[in-house]
Amino acid sequence: MNILTISGSLRANSFNTGLLRTAELLGVEGVTFTHANIRSIPLFDADLEVASMPEAVAVLKQQIGDADGVLIATPEYNYSYTGVLKNALDWVSRGPIRPLIDKPVAVIGASPGNFGTVRAQTDLRRLLHGMAAQVLPKPELLVNQAASKFDENVILTDEATLKIYRTLLDNFSKYIHVIATLRH
Ligand SMILES: Cc1cc2nc3c(=O)[nH]c(=O)nc-3n(C[C@H](O)[C@H](O)[C@H](O)COP(=O)(O)O)c2cc1C
């Protein structure tokens, strides 16, 4: 089973990108990870969409289509998810091929503040619902006080949080199986 990861942060030392890299180290049986990069996705422009789908968008759509599930880690910017993530998802929602429809998606996030991206995740779940993705309901992984929970290589080290993360990935792989069974 392959899970595509998408980080809503472009920052080199991003906690959210680090959270996604940590997933690989948890060694969930039968699960491999591929990391998408949304940096080169242009700003959404309906004229560009008519002319031809940009290459970076086509690549992301293909990656999502090929994946069994998608794991998105988002920072919280001004009580919501990031603009770069919204922009990428808006592109993915357009055109004849819409790979997020019925795709299992899990949402996680990390913030140096106290609320661990709860508002960003709530908004992102609503957006994904509008795109007809199948969003994993529980558990929620809200990493607050991130500066104290990652090491110098931006790998999550906080044991209590790692325990929830393992459960989330385990549940997500089961959820992907259930959705696949229902679709056939
Ligand atoms: C424009 C902007 C708005 C922000 N707003 C919030 C916010 O509403 N809540 C929060 O917890 N952190 C907020 N932050 C701080 C981010 O959580 C912090 O920069 C975090 O490290 C970003 O995630 P990253 O490490 O994955 O890049 C904001 C940061 C920026 C740049």
Ligand as a Chemical Component Dictionary entry (heavy atoms), coordinates in Angstrom:
data_LIG
# 
_chem_comp.id                   LIG 
_chem_comp.type                 NON-POLYMER 
_chem_comp.pdbx_formal_charge   0 
_chem_comp.three_letter_code    LIG 
# 
loop_
_chem_comp_atom.comp_id 
_chem_comp_atom.atom_id 
_chem_comp_atom.alt_atom_id 
_chem_comp_atom.type_symbol 
_chem_comp_atom.charge 
_chem_comp_atom.model_Cartn_x 
_chem_comp_atom.model_Cartn_y 
_chem_comp_atom.model_Cartn_z 
_chem_comp_atom.pdbx_ordinal 
LIG C1  C1  C 0 1.071  33.911 8.100  1  
LIG C2  C2  C 0 1.193  33.060 9.329  2  
LIG C3  C3  C 0 0.106  32.909 10.155 3  
LIG C4  C4  C 0 0.180  32.078 11.286 4  
LIG N1  N1  N 0 -0.944 31.864 12.035 5  
LIG C5  C5  C 0 -0.920 30.910 12.996 6  
LIG C6  C6  C 0 -2.131 30.517 13.643 7  
LIG O1  O1  O 0 -3.212 30.995 13.384 8  
LIG N2  N2  N 0 -2.060 29.515 14.576 9  
LIG C7  C7  C 0 -0.865 28.909 14.894 10 
LIG O2  O2  O 0 -0.854 28.017 15.737 11 
LIG N3  N3  N 0 0.304  29.292 14.302 12 
LIG C8  C8  C 0 0.292  30.266 13.360 13 
LIG N4  N4  N 0 1.454  30.611 12.703 14 
LIG C9  C9  C 0 2.728  29.998 13.128 15 
LIG C10 C10 C 0 2.949  28.672 12.413 16 
LIG O3  O3  O 0 2.250  27.670 13.128 17 
LIG C11 C11 C 0 4.446  28.362 12.384 18 
LIG O4  O4  O 0 5.110  29.290 11.559 19 
LIG C12 C12 C 0 4.722  26.943 11.942 20 
LIG O5  O5  O 0 6.071  26.646 12.186 21 
LIG C13 C13 C 0 4.391  26.734 10.476 22 
LIG O6  O6  O 0 4.474  25.378 10.134 23 
LIG P1  P1  P 0 5.799  24.721 9.508  24 
LIG O7  O7  O 0 6.787  24.613 10.646 25 
LIG O8  O8  O 0 5.369  23.399 9.027  26 
LIG O9  O9  O 0 6.297  25.626 8.409  27 
LIG C14 C14 C 0 1.403  31.435 11.591 28 
LIG C15 C15 C 0 2.518  31.638 10.764 29 
LIG C16 C16 C 0 2.412  32.410 9.632  30 
LIG C17 C17 C 0 3.615  32.561 8.718  31 
# 
loop_
_chem_comp_bond.comp_id 
_chem_comp_bond.atom_id_1 
_chem_comp_bond.atom_id_2 
_chem_comp_bond.value_order 
_chem_comp_bond.pdbx_ordinal 
LIG C1  C2  SING 1  
LIG C2  C3  SING 2  
LIG C2  C16 DOUB 3  
LIG C3  C4  DOUB 4  
LIG C4  N1  SING 5  
LIG C4  C14 SING 6  
LIG N1  C5  DOUB 7  
LIG C5  C6  SING 8  
LIG C5  C8  SING 9  
LIG C6  O1  DOUB 10 
LIG C6  N2  SING 11 
LIG N2  C7  SING 12 
LIG C7  O2  DOUB 13 
LIG C7  N3  SING 14 
LIG N3  C8  DOUB 15 
LIG C8  N4  SING 16 
LIG N4  C9  SING 17 
LIG N4  C14 SING 18 
LIG C9  C10 SING 19 
LIG C10 O3  SING 20 
LIG C10 C11 SING 21 
LIG C11 O4  SING 22 
LIG C11 C12 SING 23 
LIG C12 O5  SING 24 
LIG C12 C13 SING 25 
LIG C13 O6  SING 26 
LIG O6  P1  SING 27 
LIG P1  O7  DOUB 28 
LIG P1  O8  SING 29 
LIG P1  O9  SING 30 
LIG C14 C15 DOUB 31 
LIG C15 C16 SING 32 
LIG C16 C17 SING 33 
# 
